[in-house]
Amino acid sequence: MFARHLNQDQLARRWSLSARTLERWRSHGKGPCYLRLGGRVAYRLEDIEAFEKAGRHVTEADGIGVR
């Protein structure tokens, strides 16, 4: 099974961010894990989804009020 990847522009569109924001996050050690493939940045879909899941917050109105 092959891992699916998104490039920087694809991830920026997915999250409605600028590509520059993702560059800044990488330089500050933030954001999902990434790979350098042939000099290009790529993000594995499973790392993106794990990052999204980790950033999900449940509000008190939804029930338990935990992160």
CYANA upper distance limits for C-alpha pairs under 8 A (distance plus 0.5 A):
  3 ALA  CA     44 ARG  CA      7.17
  3 ALA  CA     45 LEU  CA      7.82
  4 ARG  CA     44 ARG  CA      6.36
  4 ARG  CA     45 LEU  CA      6.04
  4 ARG  CA     46 GLU  CA      8.45
  5 HIS  CA     42 ALA  CA      6.53
  5 HIS  CA     43 TYR  CA      5.79
  5 HIS  CA     44 ARG  CA      4.91
  5 HIS  CA     45 LEU  CA      5.92
  6 LEU  CA     10 GLN  CA      6.14
  6 LEU  CA     11 LEU  CA      6.51
  6 LEU  CA     42 ALA  CA      6.17
  6 LEU  CA     43 TYR  CA      5.72
  6 LEU  CA     44 ARG  CA      6.99
  6 LEU  CA     45 LEU  CA      7.24
  7 ASN  CA     11 LEU  CA      6.78
  7 ASN  CA     40 ARG  CA      8.42
  7 ASN  CA     41 VAL  CA      6.64
  7 ASN  CA     42 ALA  CA      5.10
  7 ASN  CA     43 TYR  CA      6.70
  8 GLN  CA     12 ALA  CA      6.58
  8 GLN  CA     19 ALA  CA      6.64
  8 GLN  CA     22 LEU  CA      7.66
  8 GLN  CA     41 VAL  CA      6.87
  8 GLN  CA     42 ALA  CA      6.98
  8 GLN  CA     43 TYR  CA      8.00
  9 ASP  CA     13 ARG  CA      6.74
  9 ASP  CA     18 SER  CA      8.46
  9 ASP  CA     19 ALA  CA      6.32
 10 GLN  CA     14 ARG  CA      6.72
 11 LEU  CA     15 TRP  CA      6.74
 11 LEU  CA     43 TYR  CA      8.40
 12 ALA  CA     16 SER  CA      6.18
 12 ALA  CA     17 LEU  CA      5.22
 12 ALA  CA     18 SER  CA      6.04
 12 ALA  CA     19 ALA  CA      5.96
 12 ALA  CA     22 LEU  CA      7.64
 13 ARG  CA     17 LEU  CA      6.86
 13 ARG  CA     18 SER  CA      8.17
 17 LEU  CA     21 THR  CA      6.99
 17 LEU  CA     22 LEU  CA      8.15
 18 SER  CA     22 LEU  CA      7.45
 19 ALA  CA     23 GLU  CA      6.88
 20 ARG  CA     24 ARG  CA      6.65
 21 THR  CA     25 TRP  CA      6.64
 22 LEU  CA     26 ARG  CA      6.72
 22 LEU  CA     31 GLY  CA      7.87
 23 GLU  CA     27 SER  CA      6.84
 24 ARG  CA     28 HIS  CA      6.79
 25 TRP  CA     29 GLY  CA      6.52
 25 TRP  CA     30 LYS  CA      5.13
 25 TRP  CA     31 GLY  CA      6.26
 26 ARG  CA     30 LYS  CA      6.16
 26 ARG  CA     31 GLY  CA      7.15
 31 GLY  CA     51 PHE  CA      7.81
 32 PRO  CA     43 TYR  CA      7.96
 32 PRO  CA     47 ASP  CA      6.54
 32 PRO  CA     48 ILE  CA      6.36
 32 PRO  CA     51 PHE  CA      6.16
 33 CYS  CA     43 TYR  CA      7.20
 33 CYS  CA     44 ARG  CA      8.34
 33 CYS  CA     47 ASP  CA      6.70
 33 CYS  CA     48 ILE  CA      8.30
 34 TYR  CA     41 VAL  CA      7.11
 34 TYR  CA     42 ALA  CA      6.18
 34 TYR  CA     43 TYR  CA      5.18
 34 TYR  CA     44 ARG  CA      7.46
 35 LEU  CA     40 ARG  CA      8.49
 35 LEU  CA     41 VAL  CA      6.17
 35 LEU  CA     42 ALA  CA      5.63
 35 LEU  CA     43 TYR  CA      6.68
 35 LEU  CA     44 ARG  CA      8.38
 36 ARG  CA     40 ARG  CA      5.76
 36 ARG  CA     41 VAL  CA      5.18
 36 ARG  CA     42 ALA  CA      6.71
 37 LEU  CA     41 VAL  CA      6.79
 37 LEU  CA     42 ALA  CA      7.29
 43 TYR  CA     47 ASP  CA      7.41
 43 TYR  CA     48 ILE  CA      7.31
 44 ARG  CA     48 ILE  CA      6.89
 45 LEU  CA     49 GLU  CA      6.67
 46 GLU  CA     50 ALA  CA      6.62
 47 ASP  CA     51 PHE  CA      6.62
 48 ILE  CA     52 GLU  CA      6.70
 49 GLU  CA     53 LYS  CA      6.59
 50 ALA  CA     54 ALA  CA      6.62
 51 PHE  CA     55 GLY  CA      6.78
 52 GLU  CA     56 ARG  CA      6.90
 56 ARG  CA     67 ARG  CA      7.40
 57 HIS  CA     66 VAL  CA      7.43
 57 HIS  CA     67 ARG  CA      5.19
 58 VAL  CA     62 ASP  CA      6.78
 58 VAL  CA     63 GLY  CA      8.13
 58 VAL  CA     64 ILE  CA      7.76
 58 VAL  CA     65 GLY  CA      6.13
 58 VAL  CA     66 VAL  CA      6.27
 58 VAL  CA     67 ARG  CA      6.30
 59 THR  CA     63 GLY  CA      7.47
 59 THR  CA     64 ILE  CA      7.81
 59 THR  CA     65 GLY  CA      5.41
 59 THR  CA     66 VAL  CA      7.60
 60 GLU  CA     64 ILE  CA      6.12
 60 GLU  CA     65 GLY  CA      4.43
 60 GLU  CA     66 VAL  CA      8.09
 61 ALA  CA     65 GLY  CA      7.92
